[in-house]
């Protein structure tokens, strides 16, 4: 666990920024995308044999998902109840978000009406990893906002297990969330199939959901062919803690973040060197209990000692973490100065794990500093905002025509100018 002072942060962060994407990953993914684009189901089968398992069937319809959901009530009723509670919260939060995206008509000036129409995309694919851990929560986080947005067809992409079937918890969660069917495909080839369409896999308008570096690279390369939520890399957490924060809780949150993946990054901004030493020691102890977190903590765990709240906020805004947690006595007072994060957890009681699973906010969030310019997955990703224009004779219409014709003329687009002038000269 590396400990640095605030004055060393800029040099440290620049070294991290200089690390680019593995060129080998991009080349491998590009080859997979091309193979699926040209080879369809035949190429998919070959790629499944190479990377995963050939599924027992490509498509698992809603009836089979419902069967998995009913089975879960028998085999693990507590998990079924927890999934239902989380799903209800996520749906209610998505409904609140959608309520902010409304149609409107506005009279800009006499004879000039502008408007907005908000419509859902028609087909959305939600990727749900099932490698080291079957991320059943990611099914809820992706499918439910799409369903609440009004997407006509929502399906899940998730790799099959060795038996050729998706993980039963993934299937159950897909039904609970309202998915219409599930495609037993994983990796870059799954995204290619949904982006291009094959003989059996429908073409999606938008793909959302987290994945490994190959999935993230595929989303980046496919953008334009298909819509995406955003390109997400390894998960990350930054905690700002003062000396009064319970060191066990701060360490527990960092260990929880680190257990995701060896490339996950758990970091803390702390008030003093004494607290930093205590936190490092506590992390060593907790890593014994959670050995899956050790590789990540060794590779990229970081504790930064800040000198003032202003310097702490500057560093936090520079890192732009996926998750930003405030383990502070006066956490609310820090909020206005913090701008760049995927989700903000205000106060020590606000566990990141609650956001990951059951509180209702989405856990599919921007990583790797991309919170500087984008937010997390939401109902808005599945909505298109289109604009409308209606015109009639009036002073506003006449003035807008004059302005448009003049600007077009100055740009050298004389046909544009002529088309506007005709409307002033002709009764329409």
FENDADA-V967265 format. One record per backbone hydrogen bond with DSSP energy under -1.0 kcal/mol. CO is the residue of the C=O (numbers start at 1). NH is the residue of the N-H. Records with the same first field share a line. If there is no record, write none. Layout:
CO = NH  NH
//
This chain:
2 = 303
4 = 305
5 = 8
6 = 9
8 = 12
9 = 13
10 = 14
11 = 15
12 = 16
13 = 17
14 = 18
16 = 19
22 = 26
23 = 27
24 = 28
25 = 29
26 = 30
27 = 31
28 = 32
29 = 33
30 = 34
31 = 35
32 = 36
33 = 37
34 = 38
35 = 39
36 = 40
39 = 42
40 = 44
41 = 45
42 = 46
43 = 47
44 = 48
45 = 49
46 = 50
47 = 51
48 = 52
58 = 184
60 = 182
61 = 65
62 = 66
63 = 67
64 = 68
65 = 69
66 = 70
67 = 71
68 = 72
69 = 73
71 = 75
72 = 76
76 = 80
77 = 81
78 = 82
79 = 83
80 = 84
81 = 85
82 = 86
83 = 87
84 = 88
85 = 89
86 = 90
87 = 91
88 = 92
89 = 93
90 = 94
91 = 95
92 = 96
93 = 97
94 = 98
95 = 99
97 = 100
98 = 101
104 = 116
106 = 108  114
109 = 112
110 = 396  397
111 = 392
112 = 108  109
113 = 390
114 = 106
115 = 388
116 = 104
117 = 386
119 = 384
122 = 153
123 = 205  206
124 = 155
125 = 208
126 = 157
129 = 135
134 = 136
136 = 140
137 = 141
138 = 142
139 = 143
140 = 144
142 = 146
143 = 147
144 = 148
145 = 149
146 = 151
153 = 124
154 = 180
155 = 126
156 = 183
157 = 128
161 = 164
164 = 56
165 = 161
167 = 171
168 = 172
169 = 173
170 = 174
171 = 175
172 = 176
173 = 177
174 = 179
181 = 156
182 = 60
183 = 158  185
187 = 191
188 = 192
189 = 193
190 = 194
191 = 195
192 = 196
193 = 197
194 = 204
201 = 198
205 = 227
206 = 125
207 = 229
208 = 127
212 = 216
213 = 217
214 = 218
215 = 219
216 = 220
217 = 221
218 = 222
219 = 223
222 = 225  226
226 = 224
227 = 207
235 = 265
236 = 323
237 = 267
238 = 325
239 = 269
240 = 327
242 = 245
246 = 250
247 = 251
248 = 252
249 = 253
250 = 254
251 = 255
252 = 256
253 = 257
254 = 258
255 = 259
257 = 260
261 = 264
265 = 237
266 = 302
267 = 239
268 = 304
269 = 241
270 = 306
272 = 276
273 = 277
274 = 278
275 = 279
276 = 280
277 = 281
278 = 282
279 = 283
280 = 284
281 = 285
282 = 286
283 = 287
286 = 290
290 = 293
291 = 294
293 = 297
294 = 298
295 = 299
296 = 300
297 = 301
301 = 2
302 = 268
303 = 4
304 = 270
305 = 6
308 = 312
309 = 313
310 = 314
311 = 315
312 = 316
313 = 317
314 = 318
315 = 319
316 = 320
321 = 342
322 = 343
323 = 238
324 = 345
325 = 240
326 = 328  347
327 = 242
330 = 333
331 = 334
334 = 337
335 = 338
343 = 324
345 = 326
347 = 350
349 = 351
351 = 355
352 = 356
353 = 357
354 = 358  359
363 = 365
364 = 377
367 = 370
369 = 372
370 = 373  374
378 = 381
379 = 382
380 = 383
382 = 121
384 = 119
386 = 117
388 = 115
390 = 113
394 = 398
395 = 399
396 = 400
397 = 401
398 = 402
399 = 403
400 = 404
401 = 405
402 = 406
403 = 407
404 = 408
405 = 409
406 = 410
407 = 411
408 = 413
409 = 412
412 = 414
413 = 417
414 = 418
415 = 419
416 = 420
417 = 421
418 = 422
421 = 425
422 = 426
//
